[in-house]
Amino acid sequence: MDIKELHRKRRMVGQFSPLLIQYMKEALEQKEQVILFQNRRGFAPMIECRTCGWVPKCKNCDVSLTYHKGINQLTCHYCGYTYQLPKSCPACEGTELVNRGFGTEKIEDDIKVLFPEAAVARMDLDTTRTRAAYEKIIADFEQGKTDILIGTQMVSKGLDFDHVSIVGILNADTMLNYPDFRSYERAFQLMAQVAGRAGRKNKRGRVVLQTKSIDHPIIHQVIGNNYEEMVDGQLAERQMFHYPPYYRLVYVYLKNHNEALLDQMAAVMADKLRTVFGNRVLGPDKPPRCPYPDIIHQKDSVEDRTECPDGTCAGIATTYPERDAGR
């Protein structure tokens, strides 16, 4: 479903396409169940000052803080740092702080407005802190006490429900645009897995995949369940750009409390590595996030151009279907 065109025509209802809303309404009328997948928890991945563009960031990890409406706090999903939502922008004192993006918490709010009579549950890290909470959400959905289940990748794996007829993938683009050479493979895996929740036990189901990148090859491969084409394409790209499994990447991390000293030592390390490996050394650069609070990180990358033995990569590719089938 091309939501870019629907947004342009202003036909979207919040984060939902008219087709998805229609399918959900039909499913609920027939006493069937719905799963909605959004691989971001919280209410909004970030907030922004409309006046000056200020975005609150984690003091430890330097990533934007996620807004959680239930506790009215901004939280870092990497180190757990929390920050009270300000009433005004600390940079310009503007009062227009707007949400950017959406997570499972916002989807839950919107669904309760669209379908006030439906029983709605949310399954993500925030609602399943304990084993009992997780088991209750699953049990209620299995027993038909819940009509619509909203969740992150937790809803995609190992679950088998009899009465799920509709699965909605609300935004495939967040998975496709993740800055990692494995993002396309992981996006295909997640979307294929969550799509498999619909139409279980000999009943055909419907999957609505919403994206702004309707012509993206991965989207077509997910729709056609074309695993072999995805593998062939990804392996060809990785060989072309010297990525695993054809080549090896070695990351060298340096960390210190003194940022100036760390920058100097990272540059020295990179220069020494270049005397041995030449232009195969990339960096130094800062990782996108720091796993240890209050410690500055730098990263050097070394590419090992020793190719895998003949047949190794093909063997790796052909092992995935059997592995997934056994889950």
C-alpha positions in Angstrom: 0.0 0.0 0.0 1.6 3.3 -1.2 1.0 5.6 1.8 3.1 8.4 0.2 0.4 8.9 -2.4 -2.3 8.5 0.2 -0.6 11.2 2.4 -0.4 13.5 -0.6 -4.1 13.1 -1.3 -4.8 13.4 2.5 -6.6 10.1 2.6 -4.7 8.6 5.6 -6.5 8.4 8.9 -3.6 8.9 11.3 -1.2 6.1 10.5 -3.8 3.9 8.8 -4.7 3.6 5.2 -8.4 3.4 4.2 -7.9 -0.2 3.0 -6.5 -1.3 6.3 -9.3 0.4 8.3 -11.8 -1.3 6.0 -10.2 -4.8 6.5 -10.0 -4.3 10.3 -13.7 -3.3 10.4 -14.7 -6.4 8.4 -12.6 -8.7 10.6 -14.1 -7.3 13.8 -17.6 -7.7 12.4 -16.8 -11.4 11.7 -15.4 -11.8 15.3 -11.9 -12.3 13.9 -8.7 -10.8 15.2 -6.1 -8.2 14.0 -2.4 -7.8 14.6 -0.8 -4.5 13.9 3.0 -4.4 13.7 5.2 -1.3 14.3 8.8 -1.9 15.2 9.1 1.1 17.5 7.9 1.3 21.1 6.9 4.4 22.9 4.6 7.2 21.8 6.9 9.1 19.5 10.6 8.3 18.6 11.5 12.0 19.1 10.0 15.4 19.9 11.1 18.6 18.3 10.8 22.3 18.9 8.8 23.7 16.0 10.5 27.1 16.4 14.2 26.3 16.5 14.4 22.6 15.8 15.8 21.6 19.2 15.6 17.8 19.8 16.2 16.3 23.3 19.1 13.8 23.3 20.5 11.4 25.7 23.5 12.8 27.7 25.2 9.5 27.6 24.5 8.1 24.1 23.8 11.2 22.0 20.7 9.7 20.4 17.2 11.3 20.4 15.0 10.4 23.4 11.7 8.6 22.9 8.6 10.1 24.3 6.5 7.8 26.5 3.1 9.3 27.0 2.0 6.9 29.8 4.7 8.1 32.1 5.1 11.5 30.5 8.8 11.1 30.2 11.5 11.0 27.5 13.6 7.8 27.7 16.8 6.5 26.0 16.2 3.0 24.8 19.9 2.2 24.9 21.1 3.1 28.4 17.8 3.8 30.2 18.4 7.5 30.9 15.2 9.5 31.5 14.4 13.2 31.1 11.3 15.0 32.2 9.3 16.4 29.3 9.9 20.2 29.4 7.0 22.6 29.2 9.0 24.9 26.9 12.1 24.6 24.7 15.3 25.1 26.8 17.0 26.5 23.7 14.6 29.2 22.6 11.8 29.0 25.2 9.2 28.2 22.6 6.2 26.2 23.7 5.5 24.3 20.5 7.0 20.9 21.1 5.7 18.5 18.5 6.0 14.7 18.2 7.9 13.2 15.2 7.1 9.7 14.1 5.0 7.1 16.0 5.4 4.1 18.1 3.2 1.3 19.5 1.8 3.5 22.3 0.5 6.1 19.8 -1.0 3.3 17.6 -2.8 1.9 20.7 -4.3 5.4 21.4 -5.4 5.9 17.8 -7.0 2.4 17.5 -9.0 3.0 20.7 -10.4 6.1 19.1 -11.2 4.4 15.7 -12.6 1.2 17.3 -13.9 2.1 20.8 -15.8 -1.1 21.2 -12.8 -3.3 20.4 -10.6 -4.9 23.1 -7.1 -3.7 22.4 -3.7 -4.9 23.8 -0.2 -3.8 23.3 2.8 -6.1 23.4 6.3 -4.5 23.6 9.1 -4.2 26.1 7.1 -1.7 28.2 4.1 -3.9 28.7 6.0 -7.2 29.2 8.4 -6.4 31.9 7.5 -9.5 33.7 6.9 -13.1 32.5 3.3 -13.0 33.9 2.5 -9.8 32.0 3.7 -11.4 28.7 1.8 -14.6 29.3 -1.4 -12.8 30.1 -1.3 -10.8 26.9 -0.7 -14.0 24.9 -3.4 -15.9 26.8 -6.0 -13.2 26.4 -5.4 -13.0 22.7 -5.5 -16.8 22.3 -8.8 -17.0 24.2 -10.4 -14.2 22.1 -10.5 -11.7 24.9 -8.4 -9.3 22.8 -9.6 -8.2 19.4 -6.6 -6.1 18.2 -3.0 -6.8 19.3 -0.4 -4.1 18.6 3.2 -4.9 19.0 6.9 -4.7 18.0 8.8 -7.6 16.7 7.6 -9.6 19.7 4.4 -10.4 17.8 6.3 -11.8 14.8 7.9 -14.9 16.2 6.7 -18.2 17.5 3.0 -17.2 17.9 0.2 -19.3 16.4 -3.3 -17.9 16.7 -6.4 -19.5 15.2 -8.5 -16.4 14.4 -6.1 -13.8 13.1 -7.3 -12.7 9.7 -5.6 -9.3 9.2 -2.0 -8.3 9.8 -1.1 -4.7 9.3 2.6 -3.7 8.8 2.2 0.1 9.5 5.6 1.4 8.3 8.1 -0.8 6.5 10.4 2.2 5.7 11.8 2.4 9.3 13.3 -1.1 8.8 14.5 -0.5 5.3 16.3 2.8 6.1 18.2 1.6 9.2 22.0 2.4 8.7 23.3 -1.2 8.5 24.3 -3.3 5.5 22.1 -6.1 6.9 19.0 -3.9 7.2 17.3 -5.2 4.0 17.8 -8.8 5.0 16.5 -8.1 8.5 13.5 -6.1 7.1 12.6 -9.0 4.8 12.9 -11.5 7.7 10.7 -9.4 10.1 8.0 -8.6 7.5 7.8 -12.2 6.3 7.6 -13.5 9.9 4.8 -11.1 11.0 2.9 -11.7 7.7 2.9 -15.4 8.6 0.7 -14.6 11.6 -2.3 -14.1 9.3 -4.4 -16.9 8.0 -3.2 -19.6 10.3 -4.8 -23.1 10.7 -5.9 -23.5 7.1 -7.6 -20.1 6.9 -6.5 -17.5 4.4 -5.6 -14.1 5.8 -4.8 -10.7 4.5 -1.6 -8.7 5.0 -1.6 -4.9 4.5 2.0 -3.6 4.1 2.2 0.2 4.2 5.2 1.9 2.8 6.4 5.1 1.0 8.9 3.0 -1.0 6.4 0.9 -3.0 9.0 0.2 -5.8 11.7 -1.0 -3.4 12.9 -4.5 -4.4 12.5 -5.8 -0.8 8.9 -4.8 -0.7 8.1 -6.8 -3.9 10.1 -9.8 -2.5 8.1 -9.7 0.7 4.8 -9.5 -1.2 5.8 -12.4 -3.4 7.5 -14.3 -0.6 10.5 -14.6 -2.9 13.3 -15.6 -0.5 15.6 -16.8 -3.2 15.5 -13.5 -5.1 16.2 -11.6 -1.9 19.2 -13.8 -1.1 20.7 -13.6 -4.6 20.3 -9.8 -4.6 21.8 -9.2 -1.2 24.7 -11.6 -1.8 25.5 -9.8 -5.1 25.5 -6.4 -3.4 27.6 -7.6 -0.5 30.2 -9.1 -2.8 30.3 -5.9 -4.9 30.8 -3.6 -1.8 33.1 -6.0 0.1 30.7 -6.9 2.9 30.3 -10.2 4.8 29.9 -13.1 4.1 32.4 -12.6 1.2 34.7 -10.3 3.2 35.4 -9.8 6.9 35.1 -6.5 8.7 37.1 -5.9 11.9 36.0 -3.0 14.2 38.5 -1.5 16.6 36.9 0.4 19.5 38.7 2.9 21.7 37.0 4.4 24.8 38.0 7.0 27.3 36.5 9.7 29.5 38.7 12.4 27.9 37.3 13.1 24.4 40.2 15.2 23.2 42.7 12.5 24.2 40.5 9.8 22.6 40.3 11.7 19.3 44.1 12.0 19.3 44.7 8.4 20.1 42.1 7.2 17.6 43.8 9.1 14.8 47.2 7.6 15.8 45.7 4.1 15.8 44.2 4.7 12.4 47.5 5.9 11.0 49.4 2.9 12.3 46.7 0.5 10.9 47.0 2.2 7.5 50.7 1.5 7.4 49.8 -2.2 7.3 46.4 -2.3 5.6 46.5 0.8 3.4 43.1 2.1 2.2 41.3 -0.8 3.7 41.2 1.2 7.0 38.2 3.5 7.5 37.8 6.1 10.2 38.1 7.0 12.9 34.5 7.9 13.5 32.1 8.0 16.4 29.6 5.0 16.7 26.0 6.1 16.4 25.5 5.3 20.1 27.7 4.5 23.2 26.8 1.4 25.2 28.5 2.7 28.3 27.3 5.9 30.0 29.8 8.8 30.4 32.5 7.1 28.2 33.4 8.5 24.8 33.8 6.1 22.0 35.7 6.1 18.7 35.8 3.4 16.0 38.2 2.3 13.4 37.2 -0.2 10.7 39.5 -2.6 8.9 38.3 -4.6 5.9 39.8 -8.0 5.4 39.9 -8.7 1.7 40.4 -12.4 2.2 37.4 -13.9 0.3 35.4 -16.8 1.7 36.2 -20.2 0.3 34.2 -21.1 -2.8 30.7 -22.4 -2.0 30.7 -21.1 1.6 28.3 -18.2 1.0 26.0 -20.3 -1.1 25.9 -22.8 1.8 25.1 -20.1 4.3 22.3 -18.9 2.1 20.7 -22.3 1.7 20.7 -23.0 5.4 18.3 -20.2 6.3 15.0 -21.7 5.1 15.5 -24.9 7.1 16.4 -22.9 10.2 13.4 -20.7 9.9 11.0 -23.6 9.2 12.0 -25.2 12.5 11.1 -22.2 14.6 
